[in-house]
Amino acid sequence: MTTTETPVPPALRRGGAAARARHTVLRVLATLARSAAIFVPVFLVATFVTFALRALSGLSPARIQLGEQATPEAIARVEAQWGLDRPFLVQYWDWFTDVLHGELGTSWTNGADISTLIATGLGVSLSVAVFALVIGVTAGFALGTLAALRRTTWIDRAVTGFVTVISVMPAFVVGIVLVTVLAVGLGLFPSGGYVPAAQGVRPWLAHITLPALALSLDVVADVARQLRTSLVSAYRENYVTGAVVRGLGPRRIFFGHVLRNGLGPTLATLGLKFPALVGASVVTEWIFGLQGFGRFANDSAQTGDVPAVQGVLVVSIALVVSFNLIVNLVLVRVTPAAQRGV
């Protein structure tokens, strides 16, 4: 005796698809609401502390422009021009409202618009950081997956040893080696400088490849180690055993169950990596002659340009929060645990 399955009416199928779409939208909105609930107070506190740094530092534009021998009258005149003679909370409110409009103030050292200076340096650093992240995620994903699929074998040990070695190699040392070998020795890449993508994709890629490679090794190591650990742990779960019993093939088990459940910790690691790539590349930018965000932050701190340092901190906060929001949205869509709100 044979049984036939009752076909599902098209209306029910459309209703189920619509319900799943609404559920996905609600999950995304809930993630955005939770992120906003965290971001707003953090941003308020961080900007207040950032602005308070000027008062705590005792620095003044008059000291930078007039020198240490300036008279008290001259100092008071310059500070009045910059509005520093007003009450602290009034200064903070004016600065904060300007920040909300994308205006980060004026540099004490050269009178230039800080938003423009940061945008120029940030374009360079973001180009290098994004390319470094692509290289790091691609290579780290391949190595971590290979080690997990060949766990306890010589391949697993070789991958583990390789990522351990590259994780302790400083980026500036790797940068010097890359310049010596690939730029000076073989002439495959330019040794320094930067060309915007608007002037040509090929010269742009040629100029950012070496600094991106130098910065990517740490990402490769972290992604490979975290992914390998997560995948091996996922293979030990009961749902994998159940999938094997049901006769599912290795590829379907890996992509349908193991990978989706093992991606969460790796994505969370990337949430911290990208802002670090943008802001912590001062030495690498010096090696490759790049006028990036990290170098601008370092120069501003050394010259005592407080408005520029404040602008750097605000942009850094925004980068950290924005990238972590993107990671959280991806987690909601990709990993089952995130979809359950775990």
SERO-4910 file (N, C-alpha, C, O; in steps of 0.05 Angstrom, whole numbers):
BEGIN
 pado doro    nc1    nc2    nc3   cac1   cac2   cac3    cc1    cc2    cc3    oc1    oc2    oc3
  Met    A     17    -24      0      0      0      0     18     25      0     36     27     16
  Thr    A     12     43    -17     28     67    -19     11     91    -10    -13     91    -12
  Thr    A     25    110      0     12    134     10     23    158     -6     46    158    -14
  Thr    A      7    176    -11     14    200    -26     13    224     -8     -5    227      9
  Glu    A     32    242    -11     33    266      5     13    286     -6     11    290    -30
  Thr    A     -1    299     12    -20    320      4     -5    345     -3     10    355     14
  Pro    A     -8    355    -27      7    379    -35     -2    403    -18    -25    407    -10
  Val    A     18    420    -12     12    444      4      1    466    -15     14    472    -35
  Pro    A    -22    477     -8    -33    498    -25    -14    521    -28      0    528     -9
  Pro    A    -14    534    -52      4    557    -56     -1    580    -36     18    594    -28
  Ala    A    -26    583    -28    -32    605     -9    -18    600     18     -8    618     30
  Leu    A    -18    574     27     -4    568     52     26    572     49     39    581     68
  Arg    A     37    564     26     66    568     22     73    598     23     92    606     36
  Arg    A     56    614     10     61    643     10     58    654     38     73    672     46
  Gly    A     38    644     53     34    653     81     58    646     98     66    662    115
  Gly    A     69    622     94     92    614    110    116    630    104    131    638    122
  Ala    A    121    637     78    143    654     70    140    682     82    160    694     91
  Ala    A    116    692     81    111    719     92    116    719    122    127    738    133
  Ala    A    108    698    136    112    696    165    142    695    171    151    708    190
  Arg    A    157    680    156    186    679    160    199    705    155    217    713    169
  Ala    A    190    719    134    201    746    128    196    765    151    213    781    158
  Arg    A    171    765    161    164    783    184    181    776    208    190    794    223
  His    A    185    750    213    201    742    236    230    751    233    242    760    252
  Thr    A    241    750    208    268    760    204    270    790    208    289    800    221
  Val    A    250    804    198    250    834    201    249    841    231    262    859    240
  Leu    A    232    826    246    229    832    275    255    826    289    263    841    308
  Arg    A    270    805    281    295    799    294    316    821    289    330    830    306
  Val    A    316    831    264    334    852    257    328    878    272    346    891    282
  Leu    A    302    884    273    294    908    288    300    906    318    308    926    330
  Ala    A    297    882    329    304    878    357    333    882    362    342    893    382
  Thr    A    350    872    343    379    875    345    386    904    344    403    914    359
  Leu    A    374    919    325    379    948    322    371    963    348    385    981    356
  Ala    A    348    955    359    339    969    384    358    963    407    364    982    422
  Arg    A    367    938    410    386    932    431    412    947    427    424    957    446
  Ser    A    422    948    403    447    962    397    444    992    403    462   1005    414
  Ala    A    421   1004    395    417   1032    400    415   1038    430    426   1058    440
  Ala    A    403   1019    445    401   1023    474    428   1022    487    432   1035    508
  Ile    A    447   1008    475    474   1007    486    490   1031    475    506   1043    490
  Phe    A    487   1037    449    503   1057    437    499   1085    448    518   1100    453
  Val    A    473   1093    452    467   1120    460    480   1128    486    495   1148    487
  Pro    A    476   1113    508    490   1121    533    520   1119    531    534   1135    542
  Val    A    530   1098    517    559   1096    514    571   1120    499    591   1131    506
  Phe    A    557   1128    478    567   1151    462    566   1177    478    584   1193    477
  Leu    A    544   1180    494    542   1204    511    565   1206    531    578   1226    534
  Val    A    569   1183    545    590   1183    565    618   1186    552    635   1201    562
  Ala    A    622   1172    530    648   1173    517    654   1201    506    677   1210    509
  Thr    A    634   1214    495    639   1241    484    644   1261    507    660   1279    505
  Phe    A    630   1257    529    634   1276    552    662   1272    563    676   1292    569
  Val    A    671   1247    567    698   1242    577    718   1253    557    739   1264    565
  Thr    A    713   1248    531    731   1258    511    734   1288    512    757   1298    510
  Phe    A    712   1302    514    714   1331    515    727   1341    541    741   1361    542
  Ala    A    723   1326    563    735   1334    588    765   1331    588    778   1342    605
  Leu    A    776   1316    569    805   1313    567    819   1340    564    841   1344    575
  Arg    A    807   1358    550    820   1384    546    823   1399    573    844   1410    579
  Ala    A    802   1399    589    803   1412    615    823   1399    633    838   1412    648
  Leu    A    824   1372    632    842   1357    649    871   1359    640    889   1358    657
  Ser    A    875   1362    614    902   1363    604    916   1390    610    941   1391    611
  Gly    A    901   1411    613    913   1437    617    925   1449    592    938   1470    594
  Leu    A    920   1437    569    931   1448    544    914   1471    534    890   1473    541
  Ser    A    926   1488    518    912   1511    509    922   1518    481    946   1515    475
  Pro    A    905   1528    463    915   1536    436    934   1560    439    951   1563    421
  Ala    A    932   1575    460    950   1598    463    979   1588    467    997   1600    457
  Arg    A    982   1567    482   1009   1556    487   1021   1546    461   1045   1548    457
  Ile    A   1004   1534    444   1014   1524    418   1021   1546    399   1041   1545    385
  Gln    A   1004   1567    398   1007   1588    378   1027   1610    387   1041   1621    371
  Leu    A   1027   1615    413   1044   1637    423   1069   1628    437   1088   1644    442
  Gly    A   1071   1602    444   1094   1592    458   1092   1594    488   1072   1606    499
  Glu    A   1111   1582    502   1110   1581    531   1115   1608    544   1108   1612    567
  Gln    A   1126   1628    530   1132   1654    541   1109   1674    538   1113   1698    543
  Ala    A   1086   1665    529   1064   1683    524   1054   1695    551   1055   1682    571
  Thr    A   1045   1720    549   1035   1734    573   1007   1724    580    993   1715    562
  Pro    A    999   1727    605    971   1719    612    950   1733    596    930   1722    589
  Glu    A    955   1759    589    936   1774    574    933   1762    546    910   1760    535
  Ala    A    955   1756    533    954   1744    506    941   1717    507    926   1710    489
  Ile    A    946   1701    527    934   1675    530    904   1678    533    888   1664    520
  Ala    A    895   1697    550    866   1701    554    853   1710    528    830   1702    523
  Arg    A    866   1726    512    855   1736    487    851   1713    467    830   1711    454
  Val    A    871   1696    465    869   1674    446    848   1654    455    832   1645    438
  Glu    A    847   1648    481    827   1629    491    799   1640    487    780   1625    482
  Ala    A    796   1666    489    770   1678    485    761   1675    456    738   1671    450
  Gln    A    781   1678    437    775   1674    409    765   1645    403    748   1641    386
  Trp    A    775   1626    418    767   1598    414    743   1591    432    734   1568    431
  Gly    A    733   1610    447    709   1605    463    715   1589    489    697   1577    501
  Leu    A    740   1588    497    748   1572    520    743   1587    547    748   1576    568
  Asp    A    734   1612    545    729   1627    569    700   1623    579    692   1633    600
  Arg    A    684   1607    564    656   1602    572    655   1579    591    675   1564    594
  Pro    A    632   1575    605    629   1552    624    633   1526    609    627   1523    585
  Phe    A    644   1506    624    651   1480    612    627   1467    599    629   1458    576
  Leu    A    604   1466    612    581   1452    601    570   1466    576    560   1453    558
  Val    A    573   1492    575    565   1507    550    583   1499    527    574   1494    505
  Gln    A    609   1498    533    628   1489    512    622   1461    503    622   1455    479
  Tyr    A    616   1443    522    611   1415    515    586   1413    497    585   1399    478
  Trp    A    565   1428    505    540   1426    490    544   1436    461    534   1424    442
  Asp    A    558   1458    458    563   1469    431    579   1449    415    573   1444    391
  Trp    A    599   1437    427    616   1418    413    600   1393    406    602   1382    384
  Phe    A    583   1383    425    568   1358    420    547   1362    398    544   1345    381
  Thr    A    534   1385    398    515   1390    376    529   1392    349    518   1384    329
  Asp    A    553   1403    349    569   1404    324    576   1375    315    575   1369    291
  Val    A    583   1358    334    590   1330    328    566   1316    315    570   1301    296
  Leu    A    542   1320    326    519   1308    315    514   1317    286    501   1302    271
  His    A    524   1340    279    521   1349    251    546   1343    234    548   1352    212
  Gly    A    564   1327    245    588   1319    230    610   1339    230    629   1337    214
  Glu    A    609   1359    248    630   1379    250    646   1374    275    636   1375    297
  Leu    A    672   1369    271    690   1362    293    708   1384    303    726   1380    319
  Gly    A    703   1408    293    719   1431    302    742   1439    284    744   1429    261
  Thr    A    759   1456    295    782   1467    280    808   1460    294    809   1461    319
  Ser    A    828   1453    279    854   1446    290    867   1470    303    866   1492    293
  Trp    A    879   1465    327    894   1486    341    920   1493    327    929   1516    328
  Thr    A    931   1474    313    958   1479    301    958   1493    275    975   1510    270
  Asn    A    939   1487    257    939   1499    230    912   1511    222    910   1522    200
  Gly    A    892   1510    240    866   1522    234    850   1508    213    830   1518    203
  Ala    A    858   1483    206    844   1468    185    819   1454    198    818   1450    222
  Asp    A    800   1448    181    776   1434    189    783   1405    196    793   1390    179
  Ile    A    777   1396    221    785   1370    230    770   1348    215    781   1327    209
  Ser    A    745   1353    209    729   1333    195    742   1326    168    742   1303    159
  Thr    A    752   1347    154    765   1343    128    791   1328    131    796   1309    116
  Leu    A    807   1335    152    832   1321    156    828   1292    163    842   1274    153
  Ile    A    808   1286    180    803   1258    188    792   1243    164    799   1220    160
  Ala    A    774   1255    148    763   1241    125    785   1233    106    784   1211     94
  Thr    A    805   1250    102    827   1244     84    843   1220     94    848   1201     79
  Gly    A    850   1221    120    866   1199    131    850   1174    134    860   1152    131
  Leu    A    824   1177    140    807   1153    144    803   1138    118    801   1114    118
  Gly    A    802   1153     95    799   1139     69    823   1121     64    819   1099     53
  Val    A    847   1130     71    871   1114     67    870   1089     86    874   1067     77
  Ser    A    865   1094    111    865   1072    131    843   1052    126    847   1028    129
  Leu    A    819   1061    118    797   1042    112    804   1025     88    797   1001     88
  Ser    A    817   1037     68    825   1021     44    843    998     53    839    975     45
  Val    A    863   1004     68    882    984     77    869    964     96    873    940     94
  Ala    A    853    974    115    840    957    135    820    937    122    820    914    129
  Val    A    804    947    104    784    930     91    798    908     75    791    885     76
  Phe    A    819    915     60    834    896     44    848    876     63    848    852     57
  Ala    A    859    886     85    872    867    104    851    848    116    857    825    121
  Leu    A    827    859    121    806    842    133    798    820    113    793    797    120
  Val    A    796    828     87    788    808     66    809    786     65    803    762     63
  Ile    A    835    794     64    857    775     63    856    757     88    858    733     86
  Gly    A    854    770    111    854    755    136    831    735    139    835    713    148
  Val    A    807    744    132    784    727    134    786    704    114    780    681    121
  Thr    A    794    710     89    795    689     69    816    667     77    810    644     77
  Ala    A    840    676     83    861    657     90    855    643    116    860    619    119
  Gly    A    846    659    136    840    647    162    817    627    160    818    606    173
  Phe    A    797    633    144    774    614    141    784    588    128    777    566    136
  Ala    A    801    591    107    811    567     94    828    550    112    825    525    114
  Leu    A    846    563    127    864    548    145    849    536    169    853    512    176
  Gly    A    830    551    180    815    540    203    797    517    195    795    498    209
  Thr    A    785    519    171    767    498    162    784    473    155    776    450    162
  Leu    A    807    477    142    825    454    136    834    440    161    834    415    162
  Ala    A    842    455    182    851    443    207    829    428    221    833    407    232
  Ala    A    804    439    220    782    426    233    774    400    219    768    380    232
  Leu    A    774    400    192    767    377    177    788    355    178    782    331    175
  Arg    A    813    363    183    835    344    186    846    344    214    870    341    218
  Arg    A    828    347    233    836    349    261    852    324    270    846    302    262
  Thr    A    871    329    287    890    308    299    909    296    278    924    278    285
  Thr    A    909    307    254    928    297    234    952    316    232    952    337    245
  Trp    A    971    309    215    995    326    212    987    353    199   1000    373    203
  Ile    A    965    353    183    956    378    171    946    397    193    952    421    192
  Asp    A    931    386    212    922    403    234    945    414    250    945    438    257
  Arg    A    965    398    255    988    407    270   1004    428    254   1014    447    266
  Ala    A   1006    424    228   1021    443    211   1007    470    211   1020    491    213
  Val    A    981    470    208    965    495    208    968    509    234    972    533    236
  Thr    A    965    494    256    968    506    283    995    518    287    997    540    298
  Gly    A   1016    504    278   1043    515    281   1047    540    264   1059    559    273
  Phe    A   1035    540    240   1038    564    222   1025    588    234   1036    610    234
  Val    A   1000    585    243    985    608    254    998    618    280    996    642    286
  Thr    A   1010    600    295   1024    608    319   1048    626    312   1053    646    326
  Val    A   1062    618    292   1086    634    284   1078    662    274   1089    682    282
  Ile    A   1058    663    256   1051    689    245   1037    707    265   1037    731    262
  Ser    A   1025    695    286   1011    711    306   1031    727    323   1023    748    335
  Val    A   1056    719    325   1076    733    341   1094    751    325   1113    762    335
  Met    A   1089    753    299   1106    769    282   1095    797    281   1072    801    272
  Pro    A   1110    818    291   1100    845    290   1095    855    262   1109    848    243
  Ala    A   1074    871    259   1067    880    232   1089    897    219   1093    896    195
  Phe    A   1103    913    236   1124    930    224   1147    914    214   1160    921    194
  Val    A   1153    891    227   1175    874    217   1166    861    191   1182    860    172
  Val    A   1142    851    190   1131    839    165   1131    860    143   1138    854    120
  Gly    A   1124    885    149   1124    906    129   1151    911    118   1154    914     94
  Ile    A   1171    912    135   1199    917    126   1208    894    107   1221    899     87
  Val    A   1202    870    115   1209    846     98   1195    848     71   1207    843     51
  Leu    A   1169    854     72   1154    856     46   1165    878     28   1168    873      4
  Val    A   1172    901     39   1184    922     23   1211    913     12   1216    918    -12
  Thr    A   1227    901     28   1254    893     19   1253    872     -3   1267    874    -23
  Val    A   1235    852      0   1234    830    -19   1216    836    -43   1226    835    -66
  Leu    A   1191    844    -38   1172    847    -60   1173    874    -74   1167    876    -98
  Ala    A   1181    895    -60   1182    921    -72   1209    928    -83   1212    933   -107
  Val    A   1230    927    -65   1257    935    -73   1270    912    -89   1282    917   -110
  Gly    A   1268    888    -79   1282    865    -92   1270    857   -118   1284    856   -138
  Leu    A   1244    851   -118   1230    841   -142   1216    862   -158   1209    858   -181
  Gly    A   1211    885   -146   1197    907   -160   1168    901   -168   1158    912   -187
  Leu    A   1155    883   -152   1128    876   -159   1107    896   -149   1086    899   -161
  Phe    A   1114    911   -128   1096    930   -117   1111    956   -110   1135    955   -107
  Pro    A   1097    979   -109   1110   1004   -101   1117   1001    -71   1103    989    -55
  Ser    A   1139   1014    -63   1149   1012    -36   1134   1030    -17   1137   1027      7
  Gly    A   1118   1049    -27   1104   1067     -9   1086   1085    -24   1084   1084    -49
  Gly    A   1072   1103     -9   1053   1122    -22   1026   1110    -24   1020   1087    -18
  Tyr    A   1008   1127    -34    980   1119    -36    967   1133    -60    972   1156    -66
  Val    A    951   1118    -75    936   1128    -98    907   1122    -93    899   1099    -89
  Pro    A    890   1143    -93    861   1138    -89    849   1120   -110    859   1119   -133
  Ala    A    828   1106   -103    815   1088   -122    803   1103   -146    800   1092   -167
  Ala    A    797   1129   -142    786   1145   -164    806   1148   -187    798   1154   -209
  Gln    A    831   1146   -180    852   1149   -201    859   1122   -214    877   1122   -231
  Gly    A    845   1101   -208    851   1075   -220    851   1053   -200    865   1055   -179
  Val    A    836   1032   -205    835   1010   -186    861    995   -184    870    987   -162
  Arg    A    875    991   -206    900    975   -206    922    989   -190    934    977   -173
  Pro    A    927   1015   -195    948   1028   -178    939   1030   -149    956   1030   -131
  Trp    A    913   1033   -144    903   1034   -116    909   1008   -102    919   1008    -80
  Leu    A    902    985   -115    908    959   -103    938    954   -100    947    943    -80
  Ala    A    954    963   -120    982    960   -118    994    974    -94   1013    963    -82
  His    A    984    997    -87    995   1012    -65    985   1002    -37    999   1006    -17
  Ile    A    962    989    -36    952    981    -10    957    951     -4    952    942     18
  Thr    A    967    936    -24    971    907    -20    991    901      1    986    885     19
  Leu    A   1015    913      0   1036    906     20   1028    914     48   1031    898     66
  Pro    A   1018    939     53   1010    945     81    987    928     90    985    921    113
  Ala    A    969    920     71    946    903     79    957    875     86    947    863    106
  Leu    A    976    865     71    988    839     78   1001    840    105    999    821    121
  Ala    A   1016    861    111   1029    864    137   1010    864    160   1016    853    181
  Leu    A    987    877    156    967    878    178    949    853    179    937    849    200
  Ser    A    948    838    158    929    816    157    937    791    173    921    774    179
  Leu    A    963    788    179    973    763    191    960    758    218    953    735    224
  Asp    A    956    779    233    943    775    259    914    767    256    904    750    272
  Val    A    901    777    236    873    769    230    872    740    221    855    725    230
  Val    A    891    732    204    892    705    195    894    686    219    880    666    220
  Ala    A    913    692    237    918    675    260    893    673    278    885    651    286
  Asp    A    881    695    284    858    695    302    834    681    290    821    665    303
  Val    A    828    686    264    806    674    251    810    644    249    792    628    254
  Ala    A    834    635    241    840    607    237    837    592    264    825    571    265
  Arg    A    849    603    285    848    589    311    819    588    322    811    567    332
  Gln    A    805    611    321    778    611    332    759    593    316    743    579    327
  Leu    A    762    594    289    744    578    272    750    548    276    731    532    278
  Arg    A    775    541    278    782    513    282    771    503    308    759    481    309
  Thr    A    773    518    329    763    510    356    733    508    355    722    488    366
  Ser    A    719    527    342    690    526    341    679    503    325    660    490    332
  Leu    A    692    498    302    683    476    285    688    449    298    671    431    296
  Val    A    711    445    311    716    420    324    695    415    347    686    393    351
  Ser    A    689    437    361    669    435    382    642    428    371    627    413    383
  Ala    A    635    440    348    609    435    336    607    406    326    585    395    328
  Tyr    A    628    395    316    628    367    307    621    348    330    612    326    325
  Arg    A    626    356    355    621    338    378    593    340    388    586    326    407
  Glu    A    576    358    377    549    362    387    531    339    378    536    325    358
  Asn    A    509    336    393    490    315    387    476    318    360    469    298    348
  Tyr    A    472    343    352    457    347    327    473    337    303    462    329    283
  Val    A    500    337    305    517    325    284    514    295    284    512    283    262
  Thr    A    514    283    307    510    254    309    483    246    297    480    226    283
  Gly    A    462    262    304    436    256    293    435    259    262    422    244    249
  Ala    A    450    279    252    451    282    223    464    259    209    456    250    188
  Val    A    485    248    222    499    225    211    480    201    211    480    185    192
  Val    A    466    197    233    447    175    235    425    177    213    417    156    202
  Arg    A    417    201    208    396    204    187    407    201    159    391    201    140
  Gly    A    433    197    156    444    191    130    452    216    114    456    214     90
  Leu    A    455    239    127    463    263    112    493    261    105    509    249    120
  Gly    A    500    271     82    527    271     72    545    290     87    535    309    100
  Pro    A    572    285     87    591    303    101    589    332     93    591    350    110
  Arg    A    585    337     67    584    365     58    559    379     69    560    402     78
  Arg    A    536    365     69    511    377     79    513    381    109    504    401    120
  Ile    A    526    362    123    529    365    152    546    389    158    541    405    176
  Phe    A    568    393    142    587    415    148    573    442    143    574    459    161
  Phe    A    562    445    119    550    472    113    524    477    127    518    500    133
  Gly    A    508    456    131    481    460    142    481    461    172    463    473    184
  His    A    500    449    185    499    447    215    525    457    228    524    475    245
  Val    A    547    446    220    572    452    234    581    481    230    587    495    249
  Leu    A    582    489    205    592    516    198    574    538    210    584    557    222
  Arg    A    548    535    207    530    556    217    532    559    248    530    581    258
  Asn    A    536    536    262    538    538    291    566    546    300    569    555    323
  Gly    A    586    543    283    613    549    290    622    577    283    644    586    291
  Leu    A    606    591    267    614    618    258    612    639    279    626    660    277
  Gly    A    594    636    298    588    657    318    613    668    331    617    693    330
  Pro    A    629    652    345    652    663    359    672    676    340    685    696    348
  Thr    A    675    666    315    693    678    296    684    706    288    700    724    286
  Leu    A    658    708    283    647    735    276    650    754    298    655    778    294
  Ala    A    646    745    323    649    762    346    678    772    348    683    795    356
  Thr    A    697    755    341    725    763    341    730    786    321    745    804    326
  Leu    A    718    783    297    722    803    277    710    830    285    720    851    276
  Gly    A    690    830    303    679    855    312    699    873    326    696    897    327
  Leu    A    719    861    338    740    876    351    765    881    333    780    899    338
  Lys    A    768    864    313    792    866    296    791    890    277    812    904    274
  Phe    A    769    895    265    769    916    244    775    943    255    792    957    243
  Pro    A    762    953    277    770    979    287    800    980    296    813   1001    293
  Ala    A    810    957    305    839    957    313    856    960    288    877    973    290
  Leu    A    848    948    266    864    951    241    865    980    232    885    990    222
  Val    A    842    995    236    841   1023    227    858   1040    244    873   1058    234
  Gly    A    857   1036    271    870   1055    289    898   1048    298    912   1065    308
  Ala    A    905   1022    296    931   1013    307    952   1008    286    969    990    290
  Ser    A    952   1023    265    971   1018    243    990   1041    239    999   1047    217
  Val    A    997   1055    261   1014   1078    259   1041   1071    247   1050   1084    228
  Val    A   1054   1051    258   1081   1043    249   1080   1034    220   1098   1040    204
  Thr    A   1060   1018    213   1057   1008    186   1054   1031    167   1065   1031    145
  Glu    A   1038   1051    174   1035   1075    157   1061   1090    153   1066   1101    132
  Trp    A   1077   1091    174   1103   1104    172   1121   1089    152   1134   1101    135
  Ile    A   1121   1062    154   1138   1046    137   1131   1050    108   1148   1052     90
  Phe    A   1105   1051    102   1096   1052     74   1089   1081     65   1078   1084     43
  Gly    A   1096   1100     81   1092   1128     74   1063   1135     70   1056   1150     51
  Leu    A   1045   1125     86   1016   1131     84   1008   1152    104   1014   1150    128
  Gln    A    993   1172     95    982   1192    113    954   1183    121    933   1193    111
  Gly    A    953   1163    139    927   1151    146    916   1162    173    927   1181    185
  Phe    A    895   1149    181    881   1157    206    898   1153    231    899   1170    248
  Gly    A    912   1130    232    929   1125    255    952   1145    257    959   1154    279
  Arg    A    964   1152    235    986   1171    235    976   1199    242    990   1214    257
  Phe    A    953   1206    232    941   1232    240    936   1233    270    941   1254    282
  Ala    A    925   1211    281    920   1211    310    946   1214    326    947   1228    346
  Asn    A    967   1200    317    993   1202    331   1005   1230    329   1014   1240    349
  Asp    A   1004   1242    305   1014   1269    302    999   1289    319   1011   1307    331
  Ser    A    972   1286    320    956   1304    335    962   1302    365    963   1323    379
  Ala    A    966   1278    375    972   1275    403    999   1286    410   1002   1298    431
  Gln    A   1019   1283    392   1045   1293    398   1047   1324    398   1062   1335    413
  Thr    A   1030   1336    381   1031   1366    380   1012   1378    400   1011   1403    403
  Gly    A    996   1362    415    978   1373    434    953   1386    422    941   1403    434
  Asp    A    946   1377    398    922   1388    384    897   1374    395    888   1354    384
  Val    A    887   1385    417    865   1372    431    840   1368    414    828   1346    414
  Pro    A    830   1388    399    807   1384    382    810   1361    362    791   1346    357
  Ala    A    834   1358    351    839   1336    332    838   1309    347    827   1290    336
  Val    A    850   1308    371    849   1283    386    820   1276    394    812   1253    392
  Gln    A    805   1296    401    777   1292    407    762   1281    383    745   1263    385
  Gly    A    767   1293    360    755   1283    335    762   1254    329    745   1238    320
  Val    A    788   1247    333    797   1220    329    782   1200    347    774   1179    338
  Leu    A    779   1208    372    765   1190    391    736   1186    384    725   1164    386
  Val    A    723   1208    375    695   1206    368    692   1187    344    674   1170    343
  Val    A    709   1191    324    707   1174    300    714   1145    307    701   1126    297
  Ser    A    733   1140    325    739   1113    334    716   1100    348    710   1076    343
  Ile    A    702   1115    365    678   1104    378    657   1096    357    645   1075    359
  Ala    A    653   1114    338    633   1108    317    640   1084    301    623   1068    294
  Leu    A    666   1080    295    675   1057    280    670   1031    295    660   1012    284
  Val    A    678   1031    321    674   1007    337    645    999    339    638    976    334
  Val    A    628   1019    345    599   1013    348    587   1004    321    572    985    320
  Ser    A    594   1018    299    582   1011    273    590    984    264    573    968    255
  Phe    A    616    977    267    624    950    257    612    928    275    605    907    265
  Asn    A    611    933    301    598    913    318    569    910    312    558    888    315
  Leu    A    555    931    304    527    929    296    525    912    271    507    895    270
  Ile    A    543    916    252    542    899    228    546    870    235    533    852    224
  Val    A    566    864    252    571    837    261    547    825    274    540    802    269
  Asn    A    533    840    292    510    830    305    487    823    285    473    803    289
  Leu    A    484    840    265    463    835    245    470    809    229    452    794    223
  Val    A    495    806    223    503    781    209    499    757    226    490    736    217
  Leu    A    505    760    252    501    737    271    471    730    272    465    706    273
  Val    A    454    750    272    425    744    273    416    728    249    399    711    251
  Arg    A    428    735    226    420    722    201    433    694    197    421    676    185
  Val    A    457    691    207    473    667    200    471    645    220    465    622    214
  Thr    A    475    652    246    478    631    266    452    625    280    438    643    288
  Pro    A    445    599    282    420    592    296    419    602    325    397    610    334
  Ala    A    441    602    339    441    611    367    434    640    369    419    648    387
  Ala    A    444    656    351    437    684    351    408    689    344    395    707    355
  Gln    A    397    672    327    369    675    320    350    669    343    328    679    346
  Arg    A    360    651    361    344    645    385    349    665    407    336    663    428
  Gly    A    367    685    402    372    705    423    390    696    444    392    708    465
  Val    A    405    674    439    424    663    459    449    680    459    467    674    475
***
